[in-house]
Amino acid sequence: MTDTAAVLFANEAFYAAFTNRDLAAMTDVWSSDERITCLHPGWPPLFGYEEVMESWDRILTNEASPEVTCRDAQAFIRGDVAYVICYEALTAGALLATNIFVRDGGRWRMIHHQAGAASPLPPDDDDDDETNEMLQ
């Protein structure tokens, strides 16, 4: 598997844990390093493993938490650090997210997540096909 594919796989694992409300899977995605950080929309910044994991416990066990789908993920790699920029599709709109990963023991592990307001979502892949056909 290429590094790009591995980073995108780690990013998908993050969103699968979110969608499935699986705290064990979410914990597995994140680095256990104390210097991790997270910026949830509308929350103060979270610093450190305990604060970040506590936030995910609160989110994943809250029935009112939104369903999130990752769209248009793009990975960028610089040595042992990578980041993914993607849209988070919600029922009531979209957020734009940056997820930062480090290579840790042969795996890509998240060290930072930030999501915030975004412009409207780009078209679905199916819509892209129509757009591409119109441009030809």
VMD Tcl script that builds the backbone (N, CA, C; Angstrom):
set m [mol new atoms 408]
animate dup $m
set s [atomselect $m all]
$s set {name element resname resid chain x y z} {
  {N N MET 1 A 0.851 -1.171 0.000}
  {CA C MET 1 A 0.000 0.000 0.000}
  {C C MET 1 A 0.902 1.241 0.000}
  {N N THR 2 A 0.592 2.208 -0.829}
  {CA C THR 2 A 1.376 3.442 -0.862}
  {C C THR 2 A 1.103 4.260 0.395}
  {N N ASP 3 A 1.993 5.205 0.677}
  {CA C ASP 3 A 1.768 6.084 1.832}
  {C C ASP 3 A 0.462 6.852 1.688}
  {N N THR 4 A 0.181 7.338 0.493}
  {CA C THR 4 A -1.065 8.089 0.277}
  {C C THR 4 A -2.273 7.213 0.579}
  {N N ALA 5 A -2.268 5.990 0.080}
  {CA C ALA 5 A -3.381 5.076 0.347}
  {C C ALA 5 A -3.490 4.767 1.840}
  {N N ALA 6 A -2.349 4.599 2.502}
  {CA C ALA 6 A -2.357 4.299 3.939}
  {C C ALA 6 A -2.905 5.472 4.752}
  {N N VAL 7 A -2.547 6.699 4.381}
  {CA C VAL 7 A -3.062 7.878 5.083}
  {C C VAL 7 A -4.568 8.001 4.857}
  {N N LEU 8 A -5.011 7.813 3.626}
  {CA C LEU 8 A -6.449 7.888 3.344}
  {C C LEU 8 A -7.203 6.765 4.064}
  {N N PHE 9 A -6.574 5.604 4.194}
  {CA C PHE 9 A -7.167 4.496 4.946}
  {C C PHE 9 A -7.324 4.889 6.413}
  {N N ALA 10 A -6.294 5.490 7.003}
  {CA C ALA 10 A -6.364 5.947 8.394}
  {C C ALA 10 A -7.458 6.997 8.554}
  {N N ASN 11 A -7.579 7.889 7.583}
  {CA C ASN 11 A -8.624 8.915 7.621}
  {C C ASN 11 A -10.008 8.269 7.564}
  {N N GLU 12 A -10.171 7.274 6.689}
  {CA C GLU 12 A -11.453 6.569 6.603}
  {C C GLU 12 A -11.757 5.818 7.896}
  {N N ALA 13 A -10.733 5.276 8.542}
  {CA C ALA 13 A -10.935 4.585 9.819}
  {C C ALA 13 A -11.468 5.554 10.871}
  {N N PHE 14 A -10.971 6.800 10.840}
  {CA C PHE 14 A -11.461 7.832 11.748}
  {C C PHE 14 A -12.956 8.071 11.533}
  {N N TYR 15 A -13.359 8.247 10.267}
  {CA C TYR 15 A -14.771 8.511 9.992}
  {C C TYR 15 A -15.643 7.283 10.212}
  {N N ALA 16 A -15.111 6.087 10.008}
  {CA C ALA 16 A -15.863 4.869 10.311}
  {C C ALA 16 A -16.116 4.773 11.813}
  {N N ALA 17 A -15.099 5.091 12.616}
  {CA C ALA 17 A -15.272 5.081 14.076}
  {C C ALA 17 A -16.330 6.105 14.483}
  {N N PHE 18 A -16.298 7.261 13.853}
  {CA C PHE 18 A -17.278 8.317 14.132}
  {C C PHE 18 A -18.681 7.832 13.761}
  {N N THR 19 A -18.843 7.333 12.546}
  {CA C THR 19 A -20.139 6.880 12.055}
  {C C THR 19 A -20.698 5.740 12.904}
  {N N ASN 20 A -19.828 4.812 13.282}
  {CA C ASN 20 A -20.268 3.647 14.053}
  {C C ASN 20 A -20.313 3.908 15.556}
  {N N ARG 21 A -19.923 5.119 15.951}
  {CA C ARG 21 A -19.911 5.496 17.369}
  {C C ARG 21 A -19.117 4.486 18.192}
  {N N ASP 22 A -17.942 4.168 17.668}
  {CA C ASP 22 A -17.092 3.131 18.236}
  {C C ASP 22 A -15.873 3.764 18.905}
  {N N LEU 23 A -15.945 3.921 20.217}
  {CA C LEU 23 A -14.870 4.585 20.951}
  {C C LEU 23 A -13.565 3.794 20.881}
  {N N ALA 24 A -13.638 2.478 20.924}
  {CA C ALA 24 A -12.414 1.670 20.837}
  {C C ALA 24 A -11.728 1.900 19.488}
  {N N ALA 25 A -12.490 1.929 18.421}
  {CA C ALA 25 A -11.914 2.188 17.090}
  {C C ALA 25 A -11.380 3.614 17.004}
  {N N MET 26 A -12.098 4.563 17.608}
  {CA C MET 26 A -11.630 5.952 17.608}
  {C C MET 26 A -10.312 6.055 18.363}
  {N N THR 27 A -10.219 5.397 19.490}
  {CA C THR 27 A -8.990 5.407 20.275}
  {C C THR 27 A -7.834 4.817 19.471}
  {N N ASP 28 A -8.114 3.785 18.693}
  {CA C ASP 28 A -7.084 3.129 17.887}
  {C C ASP 28 A -6.555 4.040 16.777}
  {N N VAL 29 A -7.398 4.921 16.270}
  {CA C VAL 29 A -6.992 5.847 15.200}
  {C C VAL 29 A -6.004 6.886 15.709}
  {N N TRP 30 A -6.195 7.341 16.935}
  {CA C TRP 30 A -5.405 8.443 17.487}
  {C C TRP 30 A -4.065 7.964 18.043}
  {N N SER 31 A -3.073 8.830 17.956}
  {CA C SER 31 A -1.792 8.597 18.614}
  {C C SER 31 A -2.010 8.661 20.124}
  {N N SER 32 A -1.253 7.876 20.847}
  {CA C SER 32 A -1.349 7.922 22.316}
  {C C SER 32 A -0.443 8.999 22.892}
  {N N ASP 33 A 0.194 9.761 22.039}
  {CA C ASP 33 A 1.080 10.848 22.457}
  {C C ASP 33 A 0.276 11.898 23.226}
  {N N GLU 34 A 0.831 12.409 24.282}
  {CA C GLU 34 A 0.145 13.410 25.107}
  {C C GLU 34 A -0.021 14.742 24.377}
  {N N ARG 35 A 0.692 14.959 23.278}
  {CA C ARG 35 A 0.647 16.260 22.601}
  {C C ARG 35 A -0.403 16.349 21.493}
  {N N ILE 36 A -1.404 15.468 21.472}
  {CA C ILE 36 A -2.442 15.552 20.451}
  {C C ILE 36 A -3.376 16.722 20.754}
  {N N THR 37 A -4.059 17.194 19.711}
  {CA C THR 37 A -4.958 18.343 19.845}
  {C C THR 37 A -6.211 18.129 18.997}
  {N N CYS 38 A -7.267 18.857 19.348}
  {CA C CYS 38 A -8.519 18.732 18.610}
  {C C CYS 38 A -9.310 20.033 18.727}
  {N N LEU 39 A -9.897 20.447 17.610}
  {CA C LEU 39 A -10.754 21.633 17.585}
  {C C LEU 39 A -12.105 21.246 16.994}
  {N N HIS 40 A -13.051 20.912 17.879}
  {CA C HIS 40 A -14.419 20.617 17.446}
  {C C HIS 40 A -15.135 21.949 17.226}
  {N N PRO 41 A -16.043 22.027 16.255}
  {CA C PRO 41 A -16.788 23.271 16.033}
  {C C PRO 41 A -17.540 23.700 17.298}
  {N N GLY 42 A -17.327 24.931 17.701}
  {CA C GLY 42 A -18.034 25.482 18.850}
  {C C GLY 42 A -17.459 25.107 20.210}
  {N N TRP 43 A -16.382 24.336 20.238}
  {CA C TRP 43 A -15.745 23.947 21.495}
  {C C TRP 43 A -14.459 24.734 21.670}
  {N N PRO 44 A -13.985 24.833 22.911}
  {CA C PRO 44 A -12.643 25.402 23.104}
  {C C PRO 44 A -11.602 24.389 22.607}
  {N N PRO 45 A -10.382 24.839 22.350}
  {CA C PRO 45 A -9.336 23.902 21.919}
  {C C PRO 45 A -9.089 22.836 22.992}
  {N N LEU 46 A -8.836 21.623 22.533}
  {CA C LEU 46 A -8.547 20.517 23.442}
  {C C LEU 46 A -7.092 20.117 23.265}
  {N N PHE 47 A -6.403 19.946 24.389}
  {CA C PHE 47 A -4.979 19.635 24.387}
  {C C PHE 47 A -4.732 18.383 25.202}
  {N N GLY 48 A -4.019 17.432 24.641}
  {CA C GLY 48 A -3.624 16.243 25.379}
  {C C GLY 48 A -4.555 15.067 25.174}
  {N N TYR 49 A -3.977 13.909 25.337}
  {CA C TYR 49 A -4.677 12.657 25.078}
  {C C TYR 49 A -5.967 12.545 25.893}
  {N N GLU 50 A -5.897 12.804 27.174}
  {CA C GLU 50 A -7.071 12.627 28.032}
  {C C GLU 50 A -8.230 13.538 27.615}
  {N N GLU 51 A -7.948 14.812 27.380}
  {CA C GLU 51 A -9.004 15.743 26.964}
  {C C GLU 51 A -9.607 15.355 25.624}
  {N N VAL 52 A -8.757 15.007 24.669}
  {CA C VAL 52 A -9.243 14.664 23.324}
  {C C VAL 52 A -10.097 13.399 23.375}
  {N N MET 53 A -9.627 12.371 24.039}
  {CA C MET 53 A -10.395 11.119 24.097}
  {C C MET 53 A -11.682 11.276 24.899}
  {N N GLU 54 A -11.638 12.107 25.931}
  {CA C GLU 54 A -12.857 12.394 26.699}
  {C C GLU 54 A -13.892 13.076 25.797}
  {N N SER 55 A -13.436 13.973 24.926}
  {CA C SER 55 A -14.363 14.651 24.016}
  {C C SER 55 A -15.018 13.653 23.066}
  {N N TRP 56 A -14.224 12.705 22.561}
  {CA C TRP 56 A -14.797 11.706 21.643}
  {C C TRP 56 A -15.763 10.793 22.377}
  {N N ASP 57 A -15.497 10.479 23.618}
  {CA C ASP 57 A -16.431 9.685 24.408}
  {C C ASP 57 A -17.763 10.424 24.521}
  {N N ARG 58 A -17.710 11.720 24.813}
  {CA C ARG 58 A -18.936 12.523 24.931}
  {C C ARG 58 A -19.682 12.583 23.605}
  {N N ILE 59 A -18.956 12.776 22.510}
  {CA C ILE 59 A -19.596 12.882 21.198}
  {C C ILE 59 A -20.200 11.549 20.770}
  {N N LEU 60 A -19.432 10.483 20.902}
  {CA C LEU 60 A -19.887 9.184 20.396}
  {C C LEU 60 A -21.010 8.576 21.215}
  {N N THR 61 A -21.133 8.966 22.479}
  {CA C THR 61 A -22.215 8.439 23.317}
  {C C THR 61 A -23.433 9.357 23.345}
  {N N ASN 62 A -23.358 10.492 22.666}
  {CA C ASN 62 A -24.465 11.444 22.619}
  {C C ASN 62 A -25.353 11.111 21.419}
  {N N GLU 63 A -26.587 10.720 21.695}
  {CA C GLU 63 A -27.510 10.349 20.611}
  {C C GLU 63 A -27.797 11.514 19.671}
  {N N ALA 64 A -27.606 12.742 20.128}
  {CA C ALA 64 A -27.878 13.911 19.301}
  {C C ALA 64 A -26.695 14.285 18.391}
  {N N SER 65 A -25.583 13.586 18.535}
  {CA C SER 65 A -24.424 13.888 17.681}
  {C C SER 65 A -24.784 13.610 16.230}
  {N N PRO 66 A -24.324 14.471 15.334}
  {CA C PRO 66 A -24.698 14.313 13.926}
  {C C PRO 66 A -24.005 13.117 13.275}
  {N N GLU 67 A -24.643 12.614 12.223}
  {CA C GLU 67 A -23.986 11.625 11.379}
  {C C GLU 67 A -23.076 12.383 10.428}
  {N N VAL 68 A -21.870 11.865 10.236}
  {CA C VAL 68 A -20.871 12.549 9.429}
  {C C VAL 68 A -20.367 11.595 8.354}
  {N N THR 69 A -20.270 12.109 7.138}
  {CA C THR 69 A -19.701 11.347 6.033}
  {C C THR 69 A -18.544 12.147 5.452}
  {N N CYS 70 A -17.414 11.493 5.285}
  {CA C CYS 70 A -16.236 12.134 4.693}
  {C C CYS 70 A -16.399 12.181 3.185}
  {N N ARG 71 A -16.104 13.357 2.603}
  {CA C ARG 71 A -16.182 13.527 1.150}
  {C C ARG 71 A -14.940 14.234 0.640}
  {N N ASP 72 A -14.512 13.870 -0.533}
  {CA C ASP 72 A -13.437 14.550 -1.265}
  {C C ASP 72 A -12.141 14.659 -0.473}
  {N N ALA 73 A -11.743 13.575 0.169}
  {CA C ALA 73 A -10.510 13.574 0.971}
  {C C ALA 73 A -9.284 13.642 0.060}
  {N N GLN 74 A -8.357 14.519 0.426}
  {CA C GLN 74 A -7.090 14.642 -0.287}
  {C C GLN 74 A -5.964 14.597 0.734}
  {N N ALA 75 A -4.996 13.723 0.485}
  {CA C ALA 75 A -3.875 13.533 1.416}
  {C C ALA 75 A -2.627 14.223 0.898}
  {N N PHE 76 A -1.858 14.768 1.829}
  {CA C PHE 76 A -0.589 15.430 1.542}
  {C C PHE 76 A 0.433 14.897 2.533}
  {N N ILE 77 A 1.569 14.437 2.044}
  {CA C ILE 77 A 2.558 13.777 2.899}
  {C C ILE 77 A 3.876 14.523 2.841}
  {N N ARG 78 A 4.460 14.737 4.015}
  {CA C ARG 78 A 5.778 15.359 4.164}
  {C C ARG 78 A 6.581 14.507 5.129}
  {N N GLY 79 A 7.317 13.540 4.603}
  {CA C GLY 79 A 8.098 12.651 5.467}
  {C C GLY 79 A 7.201 11.790 6.326}
  {N N ASP 80 A 7.340 11.911 7.643}
  {CA C ASP 80 A 6.546 11.113 8.575}
  {C C ASP 80 A 5.327 11.861 9.099}
  {N N VAL 81 A 4.974 12.964 8.433}
  {CA C VAL 81 A 3.782 13.736 8.785}
  {C C VAL 81 A 2.896 13.824 7.544}
  {N N ALA 82 A 1.604 13.673 7.756}
  {CA C ALA 82 A 0.655 13.779 6.650}
  {C C ALA 82 A -0.583 14.517 7.130}
  {N N TYR 83 A -1.252 15.151 6.192}
  {CA C TYR 83 A -2.530 15.755 6.546}
  {C C TYR 83 A -3.539 15.484 5.449}
  {N N VAL 84 A -4.786 15.430 5.859}
  {CA C VAL 84 A -5.899 15.197 4.947}
  {C C VAL 84 A -6.848 16.368 5.088}
  {N N ILE 85 A -7.252 16.905 3.960}
  {CA C ILE 85 A -8.292 17.932 3.930}
  {C C ILE 85 A -9.507 17.290 3.273}
  {N N CYS 86 A -10.657 17.430 3.920}
  {CA C CYS 86 A -11.870 16.811 3.388}
  {C C CYS 86 A -13.097 17.580 3.870}
  {N N TYR 87 A -14.207 17.291 3.224}
  {CA C TYR 87 A -15.487 17.809 3.677}
  {C C TYR 87 A -16.116 16.782 4.609}
  {N N GLU 88 A -16.819 17.270 5.608}
  {CA C GLU 88 A -17.650 16.433 6.450}
  {C C GLU 88 A -19.097 16.761 6.103}
  {N N ALA 89 A -19.749 15.845 5.423}
  {CA C ALA 89 A -21.142 16.047 5.031}
  {C C ALA 89 A -22.041 15.701 6.207}
  {N N LEU 90 A -22.890 16.657 6.563}
  {CA C LEU 90 A -23.849 16.497 7.655}
  {C C LEU 90 A -25.244 16.610 7.081}
  {N N THR 91 A -26.237 16.213 7.845}
  {CA C THR 91 A -27.612 16.347 7.380}
  {C C THR 91 A -27.939 17.809 7.089}
  {N N ALA 92 A -27.429 18.701 7.902}
  {CA C ALA 92 A -27.766 20.121 7.778}
  {C C ALA 92 A -26.618 20.951 7.204}
  {N N GLY 93 A -25.854 20.419 6.273}
  {CA C GLY 93 A -24.787 21.215 5.684}
  {C C GLY 93 A -23.473 20.474 5.654}
  {N N ALA 94 A -22.407 21.249 5.761}
  {CA C ALA 94 A -21.084 20.645 5.663}
  {C C ALA 94 A -20.081 21.403 6.513}
  {N N LEU 95 A -19.039 20.696 6.897}
  {CA C LEU 95 A -17.880 21.278 7.555}
  {C C LEU 95 A -16.672 20.948 6.693}
  {N N LEU 96 A -15.632 21.710 6.859}
  {CA C LEU 96 A -14.362 21.423 6.210}
  {C C LEU 96 A -13.418 20.975 7.315}
  {N N ALA 97 A -12.708 19.872 7.098}
  {CA C ALA 97 A -11.863 19.314 8.153}
  {C C ALA 97 A -10.422 19.179 7.694}
  {N N THR 98 A -9.523 19.324 8.654}
  {CA C THR 98 A -8.114 19.003 8.485}
  {C C THR 98 A -7.767 17.967 9.532}
  {N N ASN 99 A -7.222 16.851 9.086}
  {CA C ASN 99 A -6.802 15.766 9.965}
  {C C ASN 99 A -5.313 15.551 9.753}
  {N N ILE 100 A -4.544 15.636 10.823}
  {CA C ILE 100 A -3.092 15.498 10.733}
  {C C ILE 100 A -2.683 14.165 11.351}
  {N N PHE 101 A -1.798 13.467 10.650}
  {CA C PHE 101 A -1.329 12.147 11.056}
  {C C PHE 101 A 0.191 12.130 11.132}
  {N N VAL 102 A 0.721 11.253 11.983}
  {CA C VAL 102 A 2.157 10.982 12.009}
  {C C VAL 102 A 2.347 9.482 11.837}
  {N N ARG 103 A 3.480 9.141 11.237}
  {CA C ARG 103 A 3.822 7.719 11.120}
  {C C ARG 103 A 4.324 7.272 12.495}
  {N N ASP 104 A 3.665 6.255 13.032}
  {CA C ASP 104 A 3.959 5.794 14.389}
  {C C ASP 104 A 3.998 4.274 14.374}
  {N N GLY 105 A 5.185 3.718 14.467}
  {CA C GLY 105 A 5.309 2.268 14.472}
  {C C GLY 105 A 4.788 1.620 13.204}
  {N N GLY 106 A 4.994 2.268 12.074}
  {CA C GLY 106 A 4.554 1.707 10.808}
  {C C GLY 106 A 3.112 2.004 10.453}
  {N N ARG 107 A 2.384 2.717 11.329}
  {CA C ARG 107 A 0.982 3.085 11.065}
  {C C ARG 107 A 0.844 4.599 11.090}
  {N N TRP 108 A -0.124 5.093 10.374}
  {CA C TRP 108 A -0.454 6.514 10.429}
  {C C TRP 108 A -1.473 6.711 11.532}
  {N N ARG 109 A -1.129 7.569 12.499}
  {CA C ARG 109 A -2.008 7.846 13.642}
  {C C ARG 109 A -2.324 9.340 13.682}
  {N N MET 110 A -3.552 9.647 14.033}
  {CA C MET 110 A -4.003 11.032 14.079}
  {C C MET 110 A -3.389 11.752 15.280}
  {N N ILE 111 A -2.959 12.997 15.045}
  {CA C ILE 111 A -2.480 13.830 16.151}
  {C C ILE 111 A -3.282 15.125 16.257}
  {N N HIS 112 A -4.090 15.426 15.230}
  {CA C HIS 112 A -4.892 16.652 15.275}
  {C C HIS 112 A -6.095 16.509 14.352}
  {N N HIS 113 A -7.227 16.998 14.827}
  {CA C HIS 113 A -8.451 17.076 14.018}
  {C C HIS 113 A -9.040 18.459 14.228}
  {N N GLN 114 A -9.429 19.083 13.132}
  {CA C GLN 114 A -10.105 20.377 13.215}
  {C C GLN 114 A -11.194 20.408 12.160}
  {N N ALA 115 A -12.392 20.800 12.557}
  {CA C ALA 115 A -13.505 20.942 11.624}
  {C C ALA 115 A -14.170 22.283 11.857}
  {N N GLY 116 A -14.555 22.925 10.763}
  {CA C GLY 116 A -15.209 24.225 10.866}
  {C C GLY 116 A -16.084 24.496 9.666}
  {N N ALA 117 A -16.692 25.663 9.682}
  {CA C ALA 117 A -17.625 26.051 8.636}
  {C C ALA 117 A -17.000 25.919 7.246}
  {N N ALA 118 A -17.831 25.557 6.293}
  {CA C ALA 118 A -17.357 25.358 4.920}
  {C C ALA 118 A -18.337 25.955 3.934}
  {N N SER 119 A -17.848 26.208 2.749}
  {CA C SER 119 A -18.731 26.574 1.651}
  {C C SER 119 A -19.569 25.349 1.306}
  {N N PRO 120 A -20.558 25.490 0.444}
  {CA C PRO 120 A -21.379 24.318 0.099}
  {C C PRO 120 A -20.523 23.171 -0.423}
  {N N LEU 121 A -21.021 21.959 -0.185}
  {CA C LEU 121 A -20.327 20.772 -0.654}
  {C C LEU 121 A -20.188 20.780 -2.173}
  {N N PRO 122 A -19.073 20.271 -2.673}
  {CA C PRO 122 A -18.970 20.088 -4.119}
  {C C PRO 122 A -19.921 18.966 -4.534}
  {N N PRO 123 A -20.194 18.840 -5.809}
  {CA C PRO 123 A -21.118 17.793 -6.260}
  {C C PRO 123 A -20.606 16.406 -5.911}
  {N N ASP 124 A -21.550 15.450 -5.790}
  {CA C ASP 124 A -21.177 14.042 -5.598}
  {C C ASP 124 A -20.384 13.571 -6.797}
  {N N ASP 125 A -19.730 12.420 -6.647}
  {CA C ASP 125 A -18.976 11.844 -7.761}
  {C C ASP 125 A -19.861 11.655 -8.987}
  {N N ASP 126 A -21.129 11.254 -8.767}
  {CA C ASP 126 A -22.048 11.072 -9.894}
  {C C ASP 126 A -22.255 12.389 -10.622}
  {N N ASP 127 A -22.379 13.487 -9.838}
  {CA C ASP 127 A -22.542 14.803 -10.437}
  {C C ASP 127 A -21.282 15.216 -11.184}
  {N N ASP 128 A -20.104 14.797 -10.666}
  {CA C ASP 128 A -18.851 15.113 -11.347}
  {C C ASP 128 A -18.831 14.525 -12.747}
  {N N ASP 129 A -19.387 13.306 -12.891}
  {CA C ASP 129 A -19.428 12.679 -14.211}
  {C C ASP 129 A -20.248 13.521 -15.169}
  {N N GLU 130 A -21.411 14.024 -14.684}
  {CA C GLU 130 A -22.242 14.872 -15.530}
  {C C GLU 130 A -21.508 16.158 -15.891}
  {N N THR 131 A -20.859 16.772 -14.904}
  {CA C THR 131 A -20.123 18.004 -15.149}
  {C C THR 131 A -19.007 17.776 -16.156}
  {N N ASN 132 A -18.280 16.664 -15.985}
  {CA C ASN 132 A -17.207 16.351 -16.915}
  {C C ASN 132 A -17.734 16.135 -18.329}
  {N N GLU 133 A -18.897 15.498 -18.441}
  {CA C GLU 133 A -19.479 15.287 -19.756}
  {C C GLU 133 A -19.880 16.609 -20.387}
  {N N MET 134 A -20.400 17.540 -19.580}
  {CA C MET 134 A -20.818 18.831 -20.126}
  {C C MET 134 A -19.607 19.644 -20.582}
  {N N LEU 135 A -18.469 19.449 -19.942}
  {CA C LEU 135 A -17.285 20.225 -20.297}
  {C C LEU 135 A -16.592 19.671 -21.538}
  {N N GLN 136 A -16.889 18.443 -21.924}
  {CA C GLN 136 A -16.219 17.840 -23.074}
  {C C GLN 136 A -16.833 18.259 -24.378}
}
mol reanalyze $m
mol bondsrecalc $m
mol representation Tube
mol addrep $m
